[in-house]
Amino acid sequence: SGSMDSCLMIWSMRPQMRAYRFVGHKDAVMCVQFSPSGHLVASGSRDKTVRLWVPSVKGESTAFKAHTGTVRSVHFSSDGQSLVTASDDKTIKVWTVHRQKFLFSLSQHINWVRCAKFSPDGRLIVSASDDKTVKLWDKTSRECIHSFCEHGGFVNHVDFHPSGTCIAAAGTDNTVKVWDVRMNRLLQHYQGNAVVNSLSFHPSGNYLVTASNDSTLKILDLLEGRLLYTLHGHQGPATCVAFSRNGDFFASGGSDEQVMVWKTNFDAADYDNVLKTQKSGTSVDGTHHSQQSEMECGVHLKKTKPQDPGRNHHHQQEEETIANTLEHIVGQLDVLTQTVSILEQRLTLTEDKLKECLENQQKIIQNKVN
C-alpha cells in the first residue's frame, strides 16, 4: 500500500508477521502494484518518479524520473516484462522492467491521466483522464484506436475484464461504465450516489468491486447487471480497492489511513450449482432469476400442494437449492455480526477519546481557576 506519508508498506497476511516499511520517495505515494511473479513492486509518486522495489527486509529499490508531473498509475504487463505509467503531465509511458528503459509515450489526452492498464494479452493499453475520456491504444502501432466519451466528469480509474474483451471505468459523475472493446459499445451503466475512485474485477469476471467517496465499497454482479452488496467499514472516502489474484480476498484503502482486507463470501462453484439445480428459474431470454434471489438472500418460498411420488426428484432439487440458499443467508448474518462488532469497537474507542478530552478540558479549567 502507498500513502500520503511518502512510505510504501508491504503487509504480510500471516498472523504475527511484521509489515515492511520502505522509505525512498520524497512525496506522497500515489500508486503501487506487485509484478505478476511477486518478486517486484512498482510505485509511483508525487515526486514524479517510479521506483521498483524488492519486497524483502532490506527494501532495496531503483528509482527513475518517469514524468514531469505526479505519477498517478503504474501497471505491469501480464508477462512482467513491461511497465505502463500515467501522469499529470498528460502522458502515458511504456518502459521495460529490465533496466527501466523508456520505450514510447502516448500523448493525446488533454488533461491529467489518472490511470493506464495493459490488456491481459498485452496488445492493448487503456487509459482514463480528467479530460472525461477513456482511450484505447494499440501497443504495437502506438495509435489511439478509440475514445469513449460517455462520462460526464473526470475518469478516475479504468481496468480490463479478465477476458480482455471489456473495460470498466469509474468517474466523478458517480458512475461505473462497462464497454465492449471489440465493438466499442456501452454494455452496462451503474449510477451511484458518490464519486467512484477505484474498481477491480474478480478473477472470474462475474463481479466488480468499487470504492467511493461515500466511504462504501460496492460489489456489482455483472451477470445480472445490478448492485449485489454495499459494504461499510471506512470512516472517510474509500480511495482504492483490489481483488487478490485468486479472488478469495479484496483489500481497500481510504483517507481514514486504514487498509482493510475483506474475505469474499461468494464462491463460483456454489454459484454454478445453484443455477443448475434451479433450472425453472431460467426465463426464455436466458436471464437467471434464481441467481438474483440466491444472491440477494430474498428467496421467495411458495406453499405447494402435496405431489405424487413421481415428482420426488424435483422436490429433492428444490430442497438442495433451499439448503444452499439458507447456507448463504447464514454466511451473510456472520458478515453482519462481524460488521456490528467492528462498529461497537470503534464506538468504544470514540467514547474513550471523548472522555479523555473532557477530562483534559476540566484539568485546564481547574488550572486556570487556581
C-alpha positions as CSV (number, residue, x, y, z in Angstrom):
1,S,0.0,0.0,0.0
2,G,1.1,3.6,-0.6
3,S,0.2,6.7,1.3
4,M,0.5,10.4,1.6
5,D,3.3,9.9,4.2
6,S,5.6,9.0,1.2
7,C,6.2,5.5,2.5
8,L,5.4,2.1,1.0
9,M,4.1,-0.7,3.2
10,I,4.3,-4.4,2.4
11,W,1.8,-6.3,4.7
12,S,2.0,-10.0,5.5
13,M,-1.2,-12.0,5.5
14,R,0.3,-14.4,8.0
15,P,-0.5,-13.7,11.7
16,Q,2.2,-12.2,14.0
17,M,4.3,-11.2,10.9
18,R,5.5,-7.6,10.9
19,A,4.9,-5.3,7.9
20,Y,7.8,-3.9,5.9
21,R,8.0,-0.1,5.7
22,F,10.0,1.2,2.7
23,V,11.3,4.7,2.6
24,G,12.6,6.3,-0.7
25,H,10.0,8.5,-2.3
26,K,10.2,12.2,-1.5
27,D,6.5,12.9,-1.6
28,A,3.1,11.0,-1.5
29,V,3.0,7.5,-3.0
30,M,0.0,7.6,-5.4
31,C,0.0,4.0,-6.7
32,V,1.6,0.6,-6.1
33,Q,1.5,-2.8,-7.8
34,F,3.1,-6.2,-7.5
35,S,4.7,-7.8,-10.6
36,P,3.0,-11.0,-11.8
37,S,5.7,-13.1,-10.2
38,G,5.6,-11.2,-6.9
39,H,9.3,-10.5,-7.0
40,L,9.0,-6.8,-7.6
41,V,6.8,-3.9,-6.5
42,A,6.3,-0.8,-8.6
43,S,5.3,2.5,-7.0
44,G,4.6,6.0,-8.5
45,S,4.8,9.2,-6.6
46,R,4.0,12.9,-6.5
47,D,7.8,13.3,-6.6
48,K,7.5,12.4,-10.4
49,T,9.5,9.2,-10.0
50,V,8.7,5.5,-10.3
51,R,10.5,3.0,-8.0
52,L,10.9,-0.7,-8.4
53,W,11.3,-2.4,-5.0
54,V,12.4,-5.9,-4.0
55,P,9.8,-6.8,-1.3
56,S,12.3,-8.1,1.3
57,V,13.6,-7.0,4.7
58,K,16.2,-4.7,3.0
59,G,13.7,-2.9,0.8
60,E,16.2,-2.2,-1.9
61,S,14.8,-0.1,-4.8
62,T,15.8,1.6,-8.1
63,A,14.3,4.9,-9.0
64,F,13.9,6.6,-12.3
65,K,12.5,10.0,-13.3
66,A,9.4,8.9,-15.2
67,H,7.4,12.0,-15.8
68,T,7.4,15.8,-15.4
69,G,4.2,15.6,-13.2
70,T,2.8,13.4,-10.5
71,V,2.8,9.7,-11.4
72,R,-0.8,8.5,-10.8
73,S,-0.7,4.9,-12.1
74,V,1.8,2.0,-12.5
75,H,0.9,-1.3,-14.1
76,F,2.9,-4.4,-15.1
77,S,2.1,-6.3,-18.3
78,S,0.9,-9.9,-17.7
79,D,4.4,-11.3,-18.7
80,G,6.1,-8.9,-16.2
81,Q,8.4,-7.5,-18.9
82,S,6.8,-4.1,-19.4
83,L,5.5,-1.3,-17.2
84,V,3.0,1.4,-18.2
85,T,2.8,4.7,-16.2
86,A,0.3,7.6,-16.3
87,S,0.9,11.1,-15.1
88,D,-0.4,14.6,-14.5
89,D,1.9,15.6,-17.4
90,K,-1.0,14.3,-19.6
91,T,1.1,11.4,-21.0
92,I,1.2,7.6,-20.7
93,K,4.7,6.0,-20.9
94,V,5.8,2.4,-21.5
95,W,9.0,1.1,-20.1
96,T,11.0,-2.2,-20.0
97,V,11.1,-3.6,-16.4
98,H,14.7,-4.7,-17.0
99,R,16.9,-1.6,-16.7
100,Q,13.8,0.6,-16.9
101,K,14.4,1.5,-20.5
102,F,12.0,4.1,-21.9
103,L,10.1,2.6,-25.0
104,F,7.5,5.1,-26.1
105,S,5.0,7.8,-25.0
106,L,1.2,8.1,-25.7
107,S,0.1,11.7,-25.6
108,Q,-3.4,12.5,-26.9
109,H,-5.1,13.3,-23.6
110,I,-5.6,17.0,-22.9
111,N,-5.7,16.8,-19.1
112,W,-4.2,14.7,-16.3
113,V,-4.1,10.9,-16.9
114,R,-5.3,9.1,-13.8
115,C,-4.9,5.5,-14.8
116,A,-3.4,3.3,-17.5
117,K,-3.6,-0.5,-17.8
118,F,-2.3,-3.3,-20.1
119,S,-4.9,-5.7,-21.6
120,P,-4.4,-9.3,-20.3
121,D,-2.7,-10.3,-23.7
122,G,-0.6,-7.1,-23.6
123,R,-1.7,-5.9,-27.1
124,L,-3.8,-3.0,-25.9
125,I,-3.5,-0.2,-23.3
126,V,-6.5,1.6,-21.8
127,S,-6.2,5.0,-20.1
128,A,-8.5,7.2,-18.1
129,S,-8.2,11.0,-17.8
130,D,-9.5,14.2,-16.4
131,D,-10.4,15.2,-19.9
132,K,-13.5,13.0,-19.3
133,T,-12.4,10.3,-21.9
134,V,-11.3,6.7,-21.8
135,K,-8.8,5.9,-24.6
136,L,-7.9,2.6,-26.1
137,W,-4.4,2.2,-27.6
138,D,-2.8,-0.3,-29.8
139,K,0.6,-1.1,-28.2
140,T,2.3,-2.1,-31.5
141,S,1.2,0.8,-33.7
142,R,1.1,3.2,-30.7
143,E,-2.1,4.7,-32.0
144,C,-5.3,5.6,-30.2
145,I,-7.9,3.3,-31.8
146,H,-10.9,4.6,-29.9
147,S,-12.1,7.2,-27.4
148,F,-15.0,6.5,-25.1
149,C,-16.6,9.9,-24.2
150,E,-19.8,8.9,-22.3
151,H,-18.5,10.0,-18.8
152,G,-19.9,13.3,-17.6
153,G,-16.9,14.0,-15.3
154,F,-13.2,13.1,-14.7
155,V,-12.5,9.4,-15.1
156,N,-10.6,8.2,-12.0
157,H,-10.0,4.6,-12.8
158,V,-10.2,2.0,-15.6
159,D,-9.4,-1.7,-15.9
160,F,-9.7,-4.6,-18.3
161,H,-12.1,-7.5,-17.7
162,P,-10.0,-10.8,-17.2
163,S,-11.2,-11.9,-20.7
164,G,-9.7,-8.8,-22.3
165,T,-13.0,-8.2,-24.2
166,C,-14.4,-5.5,-21.9
167,I,-13.3,-2.5,-19.9
168,A,-14.8,-0.8,-16.9
169,A,-14.3,2.8,-15.9
170,A,-15.2,4.8,-12.7
171,G,-15.7,8.6,-12.6
172,T,-16.6,11.7,-10.7
173,D,-20.0,11.6,-12.3
174,N,-20.8,8.9,-9.7
175,T,-21.0,6.2,-12.4
176,V,-19.3,2.9,-13.4
177,K,-19.5,2.1,-17.1
178,V,-18.6,-1.2,-18.9
179,W,-17.8,-1.2,-22.6
180,D,-17.1,-4.0,-25.1
181,V,-13.8,-3.1,-26.7
182,R,-14.4,-5.3,-29.8
183,M,-17.5,-3.3,-30.9
184,N,-16.7,-0.2,-28.8
185,R,-20.2,-0.4,-27.4
186,L,-21.5,0.6,-23.9
187,L,-22.7,-2.6,-22.2
188,Q,-23.6,-1.6,-18.7
189,H,-24.1,1.6,-16.7
190,Y,-24.2,1.8,-12.9
191,Q,-25.4,5.0,-11.3
192,G,-24.2,5.7,-7.8
193,N,-24.6,8.5,-5.2
194,A,-20.9,9.4,-4.8
195,V,-17.7,9.8,-6.8
196,V,-16.2,6.4,-7.6
197,N,-12.5,6.4,-7.1
198,S,-11.4,2.8,-7.9
199,L,-12.6,-0.6,-9.2
200,S,-11.4,-4.1,-9.6
201,F,-12.7,-7.2,-11.5
202,H,-13.0,-10.5,-9.7
203,P,-10.8,-13.1,-11.5
204,S,-13.9,-15.0,-12.5
205,G,-15.1,-11.9,-14.4
206,N,-18.5,-12.2,-12.8
207,Y,-18.1,-9.4,-10.2
208,L,-16.8,-5.9,-9.9
209,V,-15.9,-4.1,-6.7
210,T,-15.8,-0.3,-6.4
211,A,-14.5,2.2,-3.8
212,S,-16.4,5.5,-3.4
213,N,-16.2,8.9,-1.7
214,D,-19.2,8.0,0.5
215,S,-16.9,5.6,2.3
216,T,-18.5,2.5,0.9
217,L,-17.4,-0.4,-1.2
218,K,-19.9,-1.9,-3.6
219,I,-19.9,-5.3,-5.3
220,L,-21.6,-5.4,-8.6
221,D,-23.0,-8.6,-10.2
222,L,-22.0,-8.3,-13.9
223,L,-24.1,-11.3,-15.0
224,E,-27.3,-9.8,-13.6
225,G,-26.2,-6.2,-14.2
226,R,-27.0,-5.0,-10.7
227,L,-25.7,-4.0,-7.2
228,L,-25.1,-7.0,-5.0
229,Y,-23.6,-5.7,-1.8
230,T,-22.8,-2.3,-0.2
231,L,-20.0,-2.7,2.4
232,H,-19.4,-0.2,5.2
233,G,-16.1,0.0,7.1
234,H,-14.1,3.1,6.1
235,Q,-14.7,6.3,8.0
236,G,-13.9,8.6,5.1
237,P,-13.7,8.3,1.3
238,A,-12.6,4.8,0.1
239,T,-9.8,5.6,-2.3
240,C,-8.7,2.3,-3.7
241,V,-9.7,-1.4,-3.9
242,A,-8.4,-4.6,-5.5
243,F,-9.1,-8.3,-5.6
244,S,-6.4,-10.8,-4.7
245,R,-5.1,-13.0,-7.6
246,N,-7.4,-15.9,-6.7
247,G,-10.4,-13.8,-5.8
248,D,-10.7,-15.1,-2.2
249,F,-9.9,-11.6,-0.7
250,F,-10.0,-8.0,-1.6
251,A,-8.2,-5.1,0.0
252,S,-9.3,-1.4,0.3
253,G,-7.6,1.8,1.4
254,G,-9.1,5.0,2.5
255,S,-8.5,8.6,3.6
256,D,-9.1,7.3,7.2
257,E,-5.5,5.9,7.0
258,Q,-6.8,2.4,7.1
259,V,-6.1,-0.6,4.9
260,M,-8.8,-3.2,5.2
261,V,-8.7,-6.8,4.0
262,W,-12.1,-8.4,3.2
263,K,-12.9,-12.1,2.6
264,T,-15.2,-12.8,-0.3
265,N,-18.3,-14.8,0.6
266,F,-19.4,-15.8,-2.9
267,D,-18.0,-19.0,-4.4
268,A,-18.0,-19.6,-8.1
269,A,-18.6,-23.4,-7.7
270,D,-21.6,-22.9,-5.4
271,Y,-23.0,-20.2,-7.7
272,D,-23.0,-22.6,-10.7
273,N,-24.6,-25.3,-8.6
274,V,-27.5,-23.1,-7.7
275,L,-28.1,-22.2,-11.3
276,K,-28.0,-25.9,-12.4
277,T,-30.4,-27.1,-9.6
278,Q,-32.9,-24.4,-10.1
279,K,-33.4,-24.7,-13.8
280,S,-37.0,-23.5,-13.5
281,G,-35.7,-20.0,-12.7
282,T,-34.3,-19.5,-16.2
283,S,-36.5,-17.4,-18.4
284,V,-36.9,-17.5,-22.2
285,D,-34.4,-14.7,-22.6
286,G,-31.7,-16.7,-20.6
287,T,-31.8,-14.4,-17.6
288,H,-31.2,-16.4,-14.4
289,H,-33.8,-15.2,-11.9
290,S,-32.8,-17.9,-9.4
291,Q,-29.4,-16.3,-9.3
292,Q,-30.8,-12.9,-8.3
293,S,-32.9,-14.5,-5.5
294,E,-30.0,-16.5,-4.1
295,M,-27.5,-13.6,-4.0
296,E,-30.0,-11.2,-2.5
297,C,-30.9,-13.6,0.3
298,G,-34.5,-12.7,-0.7
299,V,-35.8,-16.1,-1.9
300,H,-39.5,-16.3,-2.4
301,L,-40.7,-19.6,-0.9
302,K,-44.2,-20.5,-2.1
303,K,-46.6,-23.1,-0.5
304,T,-47.2,-26.1,-2.7
305,K,-49.7,-28.9,-2.7
306,P,-48.7,-32.5,-2.0
307,Q,-47.4,-34.0,-5.2
308,D,-47.3,-37.6,-6.5
309,P,-44.2,-39.8,-5.9
310,G,-43.1,-39.2,-9.5
311,R,-42.1,-35.7,-8.6
312,N,-39.8,-36.6,-5.7
313,H,-36.7,-35.9,-7.7
314,H,-37.9,-32.3,-8.4
315,H,-38.6,-31.9,-4.6
316,Q,-35.1,-33.1,-3.9
317,Q,-33.7,-30.5,-6.2
318,E,-35.7,-27.7,-4.6
319,E,-34.6,-28.8,-1.1
320,E,-31.0,-28.7,-2.2
321,T,-31.5,-25.2,-3.6
322,I,-33.2,-24.1,-0.4
323,A,-30.3,-25.6,1.7
324,N,-27.7,-23.8,-0.4
325,T,-29.7,-20.5,0.0
326,L,-30.1,-20.9,3.7
327,E,-26.3,-21.5,4.0
328,H,-25.7,-18.3,2.1
329,I,-28.0,-16.4,4.4
330,V,-26.2,-17.8,7.5
331,G,-22.9,-16.6,5.9
332,Q,-24.4,-13.1,5.4
333,L,-25.5,-13.0,9.0
334,D,-22.0,-13.8,10.1
335,V,-20.7,-10.9,8.0
336,L,-23.3,-8.6,9.6
337,T,-22.3,-9.8,13.1
338,Q,-18.6,-9.1,12.4
339,T,-19.5,-5.6,11.0
340,V,-21.5,-4.8,14.1
341,S,-18.7,-6.0,16.3
342,I,-16.2,-3.7,14.5
343,L,-18.6,-0.8,14.8
344,E,-19.0,-1.4,18.5
345,Q,-15.2,-1.5,19.0
346,R,-14.9,1.9,17.1
347,L,-17.7,3.4,19.2
348,T,-16.0,2.3,22.4
349,L,-12.7,3.9,21.2
350,T,-14.5,7.1,20.3
351,E,-16.2,7.2,23.7
352,D,-12.8,6.7,25.4
353,K,-11.3,9.5,23.4
354,L,-14.2,11.8,24.2
355,K,-13.9,11.0,27.9
356,E,-10.2,11.7,27.8
357,C,-10.8,15.1,26.0
358,L,-13.4,16.1,28.6
359,E,-11.1,15.2,31.5
360,N,-8.2,17.2,29.9
361,Q,-10.6,20.1,29.4
362,Q,-11.6,20.0,33.1
363,K,-8.0,20.0,34.2
364,I,-7.2,23.0,32.0
365,I,-10.2,24.9,33.5
366,Q,-9.1,24.0,37.1
367,N,-5.6,25.1,36.4
368,K,-6.9,28.5,35.1
369,V,-9.1,28.9,38.2
370,N,-6.2,28.1,40.5
